[in-house]
Every structure is written in structure tokens, then in C-alpha cells.
Amino acid sequence: MTCQTGCEALFDCALQNDSNGTQNCPGLQASDEALVVPGCVQQCENQMALLAFIDPSDCEGTIDALSTLSAQFDDACQNGF
């Protein structure tokens, strides 16, 4: 997985619903993709280990893991930009 595909998968996960039927990242909208994905790619290229936490088959787990690791991601996920 490249940073581009990983970040696109992460954004797709953010828009999906969790097991409770709530959007994984209620602060994000589809229109935010142009802001989120390039920033994610830049961060990923500086910290390639982030790719290990992105699992498109477990979106809820992916969002939970990254929210725990990054207060900045958690804030954007919950509150948007």
C-alpha cells in the first residue's frame, strides 16, 4: 500500500458508519477529501509506519487506532476543520 492509497482508504473509512450506525468521523464530509488526503499523504511520507494502522477491512478499528495515536486526527475526525 502506498501513502496515497492508504490515505484514500483511511478517508473512505472515516465516512463509513461504525457498528452503532454512527459515522466513524462525524466531523468529516465527502467534500473534505481534497483537504484531508493530501495532508495525510504528507504525514504518511514522514511516518511510513502509519500505513500499518490502516486496514480497509476494519474501518472502525482503523479510526479508533489512529484517533488514539493522534490527538490532531481525533480532533479533525470528531470536529472537522
Secondary structure by P-SEA (a helix, b strand, c coil): ccaaaaaaaaaaaaacccccccccccccccccccccaaaaaaaaaaccccccccccccaaaaaaaaaaacaaaaaaacccc
